[in-house]
Amino acid sequence: MAEKLKIISLGGLNEVGKNLTVYEYKNDILVVDCGLGFPDGEMYGVDIVIPNVAYLAKNREKIKGIVLTHGHEDHIGALPYVLKDITAPIYATPLTAGLVKLKLEEHQLMNIADINEIAAGKSFKVGCYQIEPIHVNHSIVGAVSLAITTPIGTVIHTGDFKIDATPIQSEMTDLTRFGEHGRKGVLALLSDSTNVERPGFSQSERKVGIRLEALFESCKHRIIVTTFASNVHRIQQVINVAARYGRKVGITGRSMENMIKVSSELGLLKIPEDTLVDMAQLKNFPKDKVTVITTGSQGEAMSALYRMAFANHKHVEIMPGDRVIMSASAVPGNEKTVSRIVNELFRKGAEVLYRSVDELHVSGHGFQEELRIMMALTKPKYFIPLHGEHRHLKLHAELARDMGIVPQNIVISDLGRIIEVSRKGIKLGGTVQSGRVLVDGTGIGDVGSVVLRDRKHLAQDGMIVVVLSLSGEDGSIISGPDIITRGFVYVKESAELMEDMKHLILDTLETFRETNVRDWTSVKASIKTTLSAYLYKNTKRNPMILPVITEL
């Protein structure tokens, strides 16, 4: 019987975010990344979405380690929740490890964490797997791909990557090393599909620096820059250009402050002397000598930029003439929140630069030609697209076929589906438990599809509560019916509707009383059905109806 390597994605397929891939060979499980996702518009009240790791919890004794490719939330954000179900050594590059420590300290989990720092080019062993991190360019420092040598061959897991020939500070993606693995023989390539729809090559991070230089040179007002807190190279460029023009820099926003603290301590961010000042001191400097770096590029409610725009920030209020540079693209799903904050900034009289045509942001994910280069260098026998919705995976598979990989060696998988890889072939096997777990406040997994359905129902049509007190002896009405509405109609303007509902309720109760039925569940169901039919006929609305009957 051929030896098999099982590859299972518990996140990151047919979706954007919550990346988590499982490699399993006999009794050794390796977990790569452990990310979160963000709720869509119909997940009312949900804070974040994490992978369902029931399969890992069931096989916790087999887990030899969790290796992280980089420090973005969609690759590390679920760790505090997952580590409550499983424990395993964590392996990460220094910045990623620093961010994980901050996250686990916040959740009071550092006592169970075994965090090991790794470096590109230095192999280490986890169970039966020999793992070599390979340096890649991305929109965060310390991103690596993984060459995972298994008993049946080497698998390349790219993580998020691009090829930037002129990166800030670090070297370009280590194409030589990918090529060396390709010459030795790569069994399978699992590659990032995020930007597979975009032809050509991604732009260099330095292009943003050139644009920032022009914007600072011509500005006689205060400059406020918002970007992803994780983009240390972008932050470095902003600080450098501010220092060149004699501006003091203030930092605001918790995630931005944390990132600058960690990256500065690791020597990844170099701040010129006397450039950084406390936010409270910025008022002591002329406006044309001030730059603020802030969170809020996605328009998040209560982020620092949001509070500035809506006059609720302790130290900064947007004033006419302020130049606001939004050096980030809107994550899919955040377009409305970004538009809202942009509109408010314009309303306050600010000059807002936010569009892609302003060349203020470049992607951290490779375009088509970079994905082709990765395939050409590694020459994989098998190809598995990762990280993206189904169209991304499908287009990436077509790209692989164009590169000469035979169709039967290309597998598009789904969450929880087992890919079985051997030297003889690759195929889709069975499934394991997978899906999404919703985190709402401190509740993990207690919001399911039924709760979401109810929340959606309430949001769309409102609620009606019918309160009654009935006699336990003969079913006669002692008090009520009282009708309370929320999110349905304004009661004072709908008196006739309220009266009609009361008459329908009384008629329903009389019917049950005549038949001497004391099954209050049936009474409630009948009231609900009668009112629903009436309201839909007369208002074309379908509110949630909750009859409350007290037996006295």
Secondary structure, 3 states (H helix, E strand, C coil): CCCCEEEEEEECECECCCCEEEEEECCEEEEECCCCECCCCCCCCCCEEEECCHHHHHCHHHEEEEECCCCCHHHHCCHHHHCCCCCCCEEECHHHHHHHHHHHHHCCCHHHCCEEECCCCCCEEECCEEEEEEECECCCCCCEEEEEEECCEEEEECCCCECCCCCCCCCCCCHHHHHHHHHHCEEEEEEECCCCCCCCCCCCCHHHHHHHHHHHHCCCCCEEEECCCCCHHHHHHHHHHHHHCCCEEEEECHHHHHHHHHHHHCCCCCCCCCCECCHHHHHHCCHHHEEEEECCCCCCCCCHHHHHHCCCCCCCCCCCCCEEEECCCCCCCCHHHHHHHHHHHHHCCCEEECCHHHCCCCCCCCCHHHHHHHHHHHCEEEEEEECECHHHHHHHHHHHHHCCCCHHHECCCCCCEEEEECCCCEEEEEECCCCEEEEECCEECCCCHHHHHHHHHHHHHCEEEEEEEECCCCCCEEEEEEEEEECCCCHHHCHHHHHHHHHHHHHHHHHHHHCCCCCHHHHHHHHHHHHHHHHHHHHCCCCEEEEEEEEC
